[in-house]
Amino acid sequence: ILYRRLKKSVSFITWPRLAKDSQRGWYGTPALYDHDQNKVSRNLFVQECAAEGLYLGTGYQNWYQTPLFSDTKLASQLWQLEHANGVKYEPLEPGSLVNDESVQSRLMLFPIPHVEANAHMEQLATAVQKVASNMGRLARL
């Protein structure tokens, strides 16, 4: 209910498309925030949703930038940094995965209750629509 209602009324959120015969397997529903449609940052939008009682996740850590993958001394304690064929492991520099970082900057994770909770989902949709209707005011902040 929440996502169908918001898909029609909030144009700056892009929802995942699923094939008819697929099953969702997420613990939350991911959606992408479109920065280009308004002058409000995703983080401010998420903050305003939280003020309305809707707590959205904002993505995942970029794993390739963690010490495990970026510090070769640490990584060498866990695996060989040079393959038998001569290929050496080289850490990626920040900004190397442009598409990943673009998605990370726009990602929002909407909660999904563990049981059917239509009234709760309606409240969440109302919170998003309330914040969305005030984007002009938020852009001036």
Secondary structure, DSSP 8 states (H G I E B T S, - for coil): -HHHHHHHH-TTEE-----TT-----SEEEEEE-GGGSSS-HHHHHHHHHHTT---B-----GGGSHHHH-HHHHHTTS-SB-TTS-B-----TTS-HHHHHHHHHEEEEE--SS--HHHHHHHHHHHHHHHHTHHHHHT-
